[in-house]
Amino acid sequence: MNERRAVVRMGGDVQIMDFLTPNPIGQSGSYCAKPMKIATLKALLAGQYVEVGEGKSLPKANAWLNHPRRRQFEGVAYAPGETLSPELLNLWQGFPVKPMVGDISPWRKLLSGLIPDSTLADWIANWLAWRVQNLDKVPGTVLIFKGNKGTGKNSLFEPVIAFFGGHAMVADDPELIIGRFNWHLMTQSFVVLDEAVFAGDRRQADKLKSRITATQMAYEQKGMTPVSGINRCAYVM
């Protein structure tokens, strides 16, 4: 239970953080850290019991919640590569792949096909490298690719999304980015936006701009207390 979950104080509430929640808007098979109410945990584990003594058992959720060595934190933060106070839960779960020396010439070939200007192509590669090397910052700019469908724009960023795992996503719904319930953005380092979804709406553009440039944001999940956090996300459209 401690490997997967933790009891966390979030604002005025006490909630359960589940690190193995399947990520419905990320890569297939990826997971994300998502809070849930204590009542939800009890309902999820209903019917599961553990022995706590000879001839005595308790519901699994209750046994864990009452255990003196349950994992517990006084707050949460998304702080890639940083060492936090032991009282704070860092939602950064690391890269799902290990870095290694390899041949990226197929990717560079795709990049040069999309961006024939070699100087500009190098700038884009450096922008992406900066993203990986400065996980605690936001670039303050957004890459915007405009071109015909089927030219490979999305394919260019698939490897980046893959090595960020649950900390990257593709958004094809404006509400995922500019909507009120934006908890999923708290743990994102890299987001690819579908330009067709955001094009032509000035109100959406203004809200999107604030998401891109903000250093701090309020993150909220439906039915739960909003939590303040630092924006660590870079966007591509």
C-alpha positions, 0 to 999 in steps of 0.5 A, spaced: 500 500 500 505 504 501 508 503 494 502 505 491 499 510 495 500 516 500 496 520 505 496 527 503 494 533 506 491 538 501 489 545 503 484 543 508 482 536 506 486 529 507 486 525 501 489 519 498 495 520 492 495 514 488 501 513 484 498 508 479 492 511 476 492 509 469 493 516 465 487 516 460 490 522 456 497 520 456 501 515 453 498 508 452 500 504 459 502 510 462 500 512 469 499 518 473 499 521 480 492 522 482 488 524 488 482 521 491 477 522 497 478 517 503 471 514 501 473 513 494 479 508 497 474 505 501 469 503 496 475 501 491 478 496 496 471 494 499 471 486 500 478 486 501 481 484 508 487 483 512 489 479 518 490 483 524 491 478 529 488 471 530 481 470 528 481 477 527 481 481 520 479 488 518 478 491 511 484 493 507 483 500 507 482 501 514 488 497 516 492 501 512 489 508 514 490 506 521 497 503 521 502 507 524 507 506 518 502 508 513 506 513 508 504 520 510 505 527 507 503 534 509 503 537 502 505 536 495 509 539 490 511 537 483 519 539 483 523 535 478 530 533 480 529 537 486 530 535 494 524 537 498 522 537 505 521 529 507 514 532 509 512 534 502 510 529 497 514 530 490 509 528 484 515 527 479 516 520 478 522 520 473 523 518 466 520 512 464 527 510 460 534 511 461 539 515 457 544 512 453 548 514 447 544 512 440 543 514 433 538 520 432 539 521 425 532 518 423 529 524 428 534 529 425 532 527 418 524 528 420 526 535 423 530 537 417 524 535 412 519 539 416 524 545 417 529 545 411 532 551 414 538 548 418 539 554 423 532 554 425 532 546 425 538 547 430 534 552 434 528 547 435 533 541 437 536 546 442 529 548 445 527 541 446 534 540 449 533 546 454 526 543 456 530 536 458 535 540 461 531 545 465 525 541 468 524 546 474 523 552 469 518 554 463 521 557 457 516 562 456 515 561 449 511 556 445 513 552 438 508 553 433 508 548 427 503 550 421 503 545 415 499 540 411 496 534 415 500 528 414 507 531 414 509 528 420 509 534 425 506 530 431 511 524 429 517 529 431 514 529 438 512 522 439 519 520 442 519 526 447 512 524 449 515 517 450 521 519 454 517 524 459 512 518 460 506 520 465 509 527 465 507 529 458 500 529 454 497 530 447 491 535 448 485 535 443 480 538 447 481 546 450 478 544 457 484 540 458 488 546 458 484 552 459 478 549 463 477 550 471 479 542 473 486 542 471 489 538 476 493 533 470 497 539 468 500 540 475 505 534 473 506 535 466 513 537 463 511 537 456 504 538 452 503 538 445 496 542 443 492 540 437 492 547 433 485 546 430 482 545 437 485 552 439 485 556 432 480 562 431 478 563 438 481 569 441 478 568 448 481 561 448 488 564 446 488 569 451 487 563 457 492 559 453 497 564 453 496 565 461 498 558 462 504 558 457 507 564 461 505 563 468 510 561 473 505 559 479 498 556 478 492 553 482 490 546 480 484 543 482 480 536 481 473 536 481 470 536 488 477 537 491 480 543 494 485 547 489 492 546 490 497 552 489 503 549 485 509 552 480 508 551 473 513 546 470 510 545 463 513 547 456 508 547 450 508 545 443 502 547 438 
